[in-house]
């Protein structure tokens, strides 16, 4: 019996909402990457983009465990010689609150054209409002929360 490979018309995509308020960054990013890749579906195929669209809200309220607020460093390059810029996670959160989640999820996806297509289905918002009500997104639960 041959393995069934879904055709482009057979792939159904849902819109899911993840609330980052009080969540640990790594656990939220792992769950978002799982939904983007489609690993939660029985039709998962490693070489096809079968995943869902993911909306992450309250990204500014994500929790970093341990001393990562000051010790974790994000690097970027301007494109010029000697243009390496570094900033701790706390400073990145103040300037660009969505970047923490975006970089964590991007690091968990494949580093190929397929991974870039998956990352394009991720929408991250710092507050609790998003612009995708017309797609009727469904809330997706993450079971563990940070004890505060």
VMD Tcl script that draws the C-alpha trace (Angstrom):
set ca {
  {0.00 0.00 0.00}
  {1.64 3.29 -1.05}
  {2.08 6.21 1.30}
  {-0.47 8.95 0.75}
  {1.06 12.33 -0.09}
  {-1.42 15.22 0.14}
  {-1.94 17.33 -2.96}
  {-1.97 21.13 -2.80}
  {-5.78 21.23 -2.91}
  {-6.14 18.71 -0.08}
  {-4.19 20.77 2.46}
  {-6.53 22.62 4.81}
  {-5.10 25.47 6.85}
  {-6.62 26.85 10.03}
  {-5.79 30.09 11.81}
  {-4.69 29.60 15.42}
  {-4.14 32.18 18.17}
  {-1.49 31.68 20.85}
  {-1.53 34.00 23.87}
  {2.04 34.64 25.03}
  {1.05 36.32 28.30}
  {2.97 34.57 31.09}
  {4.34 31.86 28.77}
  {7.99 30.83 28.64}
  {9.56 31.91 25.35}
  {11.01 28.54 24.35}
  {7.87 26.54 25.06}
  {5.68 28.97 23.14}
  {8.12 29.04 20.21}
  {8.26 25.24 20.07}
  {4.46 25.01 19.99}
  {4.21 27.71 17.32}
  {6.86 25.95 15.18}
  {4.95 22.67 15.53}
  {1.73 24.31 14.30}
  {3.54 26.12 11.44}
  {5.19 22.92 10.22}
  {1.97 20.90 10.53}
  {3.43 18.26 12.83}
  {0.19 18.17 14.82}
  {-1.75 16.89 11.78}
  {-2.01 13.30 10.55}
  {-1.25 14.57 7.02}
  {2.22 15.86 8.03}
  {4.78 15.44 5.26}
  {8.37 16.57 5.90}
  {8.89 18.05 2.43}
  {5.52 19.86 2.13}
  {4.13 22.91 3.91}
  {1.03 21.40 5.53}
  {0.96 23.67 8.60}
  {-1.50 26.23 9.88}
  {-1.31 30.01 10.23}
  {-0.32 31.12 13.74}
  {-1.11 34.46 15.42}
  {0.84 35.24 18.60}
  {-0.63 37.99 20.78}
  {0.80 39.67 23.91}
  {4.37 39.06 22.75}
  {5.58 41.92 24.96}
  {4.44 39.97 28.04}
  {6.42 36.78 27.32}
  {8.51 35.36 30.15}
  {12.24 34.63 29.91}
  {13.44 32.08 32.45}
  {16.51 32.58 34.60}
  {18.76 35.57 33.93}
  {18.09 35.62 30.17}
  {16.66 39.15 30.31}
  {20.22 40.43 30.82}
  {22.44 37.51 29.75}
  {20.86 36.47 26.43}
  {22.34 38.54 23.59}
  {20.82 39.07 20.15}
  {23.17 39.79 17.26}
  {22.45 41.41 13.91}
  {24.63 42.75 11.12}
  {24.17 46.03 9.27}
  {25.82 44.76 6.10}
  {28.80 47.08 6.42}
  {32.31 46.09 7.48}
  {32.47 45.83 11.26}
  {28.70 46.29 11.44}
  {27.93 43.62 14.03}
  {25.42 45.00 16.55}
  {24.60 43.20 19.81}
  {21.88 43.88 22.35}
  {20.64 42.03 25.45}
  {17.15 40.57 25.39}
  {15.80 43.27 27.71}
  {16.78 46.05 25.31}
  {15.40 44.15 22.31}
  {12.10 43.68 24.17}
  {11.84 47.44 24.82}
  {12.55 48.47 21.21}
  {10.96 45.58 19.27}
  {8.74 43.44 21.55}
  {7.77 41.03 18.78}
  {11.35 40.22 17.74}
  {11.98 37.85 20.67}
  {9.17 35.54 19.56}
  {9.96 35.85 15.86}
  {13.65 34.95 16.30}
  {12.85 32.03 18.62}
  {10.33 30.54 16.18}
  {12.56 31.16 13.15}
  {15.37 29.24 14.86}
  {13.10 26.20 15.30}
  {12.03 26.00 11.65}
  {14.02 24.47 8.78}
  {16.68 26.71 7.24}
  {15.37 26.20 3.68}
  {12.84 27.67 1.26}
  {10.25 25.52 3.00}
  {11.16 27.01 6.39}
  {10.87 30.54 5.02}
  {7.41 29.69 3.65}
  {6.39 28.35 7.07}
  {7.71 31.46 8.81}
  {5.59 33.62 6.49}
  {2.48 32.17 8.14}
  {3.50 33.54 11.56}
  {1.97 36.85 12.71}
  {3.23 38.33 15.99}
  {1.62 41.26 17.84}
  {2.90 43.00 20.99}
  {-0.58 43.67 22.39}
  {-3.78 41.65 22.59}
  {-5.28 43.04 19.35}
  {-4.70 41.56 15.91}
  {-6.00 42.27 12.39}
  {-7.13 38.76 11.46}
  {-10.70 38.56 12.77}
  {-11.97 37.88 9.23}
  {-10.10 34.54 9.18}
  {-11.99 33.42 12.33}
  {-8.91 32.25 14.27}
  {-9.34 29.59 16.93}
  {-7.52 29.76 20.27}
  {-4.81 27.14 20.69}
  {-3.96 26.18 24.25}
  {-0.50 25.73 25.68}
  {-0.84 23.61 28.77}
  {1.96 24.91 31.02}
  {2.06 28.41 32.53}
  {4.65 30.21 34.60}
  {3.85 30.24 38.31}
  {3.82 33.84 39.51}
}
mol new
graphics top color blue
foreach p $ca { graphics top sphere $p radius 0.5 }
foreach p [lrange $ca 0 end-1] q [lrange $ca 1 end] { graphics top cylinder $p $q radius 0.2 }
display resetview
